[in-house]
Amino acid sequence: MRRLLQLVGCVATVLLAATDSTAAAESRCFADDFLFGSATASYQVEGAVNEGGRTPSIWDQFCRERPGVKCANVADDFYHRYKSDIQLMVKMGLQSFRFSISWSRVMNWDSALHGMRPNPDGIAFYHALIDELNAKNIKPILTLYHWDLPLELHTELSPQGWLNSDIVQHYAEYAMLIFHEYGSKVDLWTTFNEPLSFTTAGYATGREAPGFTGSPTQVYTATHNVLLSHARAVQLFRELKNSHVINDKARIAIVLNADYAYPLDESNPDDVEAASRKMEFDVGWFLSPIVSGDYPSVMREVVGDRLPRFTPEDTELLKGSYDLFMLNHYSTRAATDCGSSVSKTECSKLAIGWQRDRGVDISQTVPGTRPRSEKALKDSHCASFTAYPPGYLETIKWLHKHDTSADILLTENGWCGDDEIDNPDQLWYFQAYLEQVHKAITEEHIPVIGYTAWSFLDNYEWGSYESRFGLYYVNYTSESGSPDFYQPKPSDLARIPRPSAKWFQKVATSKCLNADETSATTTKTHESGGHSHHVWRWLFGIVAIAAVGFVAVVVLVFFVGRRIWRHFR
């Protein structure tokens, strides 16, 4: 009897151990409805800048006037190659694709109206793109504005562009058009991509279009008008949703970018305050108004009267103007006050306005930060991107605490590399950062609903083709970046998958980080939406438990039967 019980114990141990190992593997998986996707933006990939009725944006002018800045007349030629690129997405198993609308492709300036009017050819292009995505079961994530302001909204307005309060109405008319055209086809929307980036680079440091710098107020005015435009668009979105122009399940947000800041010395209260100030000036600047209706208190204290005021009507419109949070993250830095003894950045060297008001040195990194390759570091754009995976989790937690009920969609994350195809740093980056996403969900219980890799293709990185983020390498030609127009040959701009693309394909199709272990059990394709490995694991657990129970019953029957037989004998 004792040996039989030992046998049962051994069987149970083996079967349960197998079940436990399966559960352990399962614990590194994401939910079946978790979205694995990738992203691009209109001016960065489309090309065809003079086709289909498109008119110039501020970037078409900026790249011609600013020395050393390349143009995107052809870029990745996505305008002509989107169908074959979507086939690559299907092959990768992507469930979502984030893209932006080129405002000056779908609307053109009408001098008689002193405003923009619809361009049917441009509108038709995005219908075709969205229809192709939906036909392939890839969820479109539509960005209304990714930095390419129609040129006339800069040159024909005074003050220019986002400095003019009239831009709010122009943007509302644009948003209304897009909502009516695509509202029944798109479930995930964003009003603006990284307002921090295009307002500070365009109206403070002057590094990007329109290139303004030197003003203590312009960046705050531009940001104020962006926020009011966002709030107005969300109001229109909800009105159209209530009238069934937009899908009932559709949601809208604004994409915020956040590079996390740790205190340079965590035991130094001044560094702790500097890190906090950096987060409030970078992220709270946009997050606080949509959550609470006003700018962060630290900004009110530091900037004073140079920071615009919201009217009570503005506050009511802004507060709650999001259905979920959307987050871009790339890097993590160590922060200290620019006036501290250990600062490597003099306060006087910071740009007048926002950067000097923030007053933080973020040139230093956290111990354990992964260094850039020497080749990539030669590009100043890449030099500012540093990899420290735990900072991603901290950023997600920082955002989550502002509204614990809000879902979070991770809308950009990626490695700034060079023209190397077999880039091991990029592969490491995606693996390490997705681990942090998994921790956010399983350990912190944060409702993250998707992860979007930046970028699907190598693309135009705002003045240069040197910085490479693509899952797919693109072989640019000597004419890439030219201000002149040229017709690329079919062999130009070929898409070549990097190792990270192949790994990401396994993760996207298996929904598991231990993709190599689980991919063998994934038997259905992305198009069928199958996840049969989950079913088989569940069945194996039931069979294991049933087997243990069966053996136990057999032993019990045998033992009782033998006792009865001995009694009557």
Secondary structure as UniProt FT lines:
FT   HELIX           2..26
FT   TURN            27..28
FT   TURN            32..33
FT   STRAND          35..39
FT   HELIX           42..45
FT   TURN            49..50
FT   TURN            52..53
FT   HELIX           58..65
FT   TURN            67..68
FT   TURN            75..76
FT   HELIX           78..92
FT   STRAND          96..100
FT   HELIX           103..106
FT   STRAND          107..110
FT   TURN            111..114
FT   STRAND          115..118
FT   HELIX           120..135
FT   TURN            136..137
FT   STRAND          139..145
FT   HELIX           152..155
FT   HELIX           161..163
FT   TURN            165..166
FT   HELIX           167..182
FT   TURN            183..185
FT   STRAND          188..193
FT   HELIX           195..203
FT   TURN            209..210
FT   HELIX           218..242
FT   TURN            243..244
FT   TURN            248..249
FT   STRAND          251..257
FT   STRAND          260..263
FT   TURN            266..267
FT   HELIX           269..279
FT   HELIX           280..284
FT   HELIX           285..292
FT   HELIX           297..303
FT   HELIX           304..306
FT   HELIX           312..318
FT   TURN            319..320
FT   STRAND          325..328
FT   STRAND          332..337
FT   TURN            338..339
FT   TURN            341..342
FT   HELIX           347..349
FT   TURN            352..353
FT   HELIX           354..358
FT   STRAND          360..364
FT   TURN            367..368
FT   HELIX           374..377
FT   HELIX           380..383
FT   HELIX           390..400
FT   TURN            401..402
FT   TURN            404..405
FT   STRAND          408..412
FT   HELIX           424..442
FT   STRAND          448..454
FT   STRAND          472..474
FT   TURN            478..481
FT   TURN            490..493
FT   STRAND          495..497
FT   HELIX           499..510
FT   HELIX           515..518
FT   HELIX           519..521
FT   TURN            526..529
FT   HELIX           532..568
//
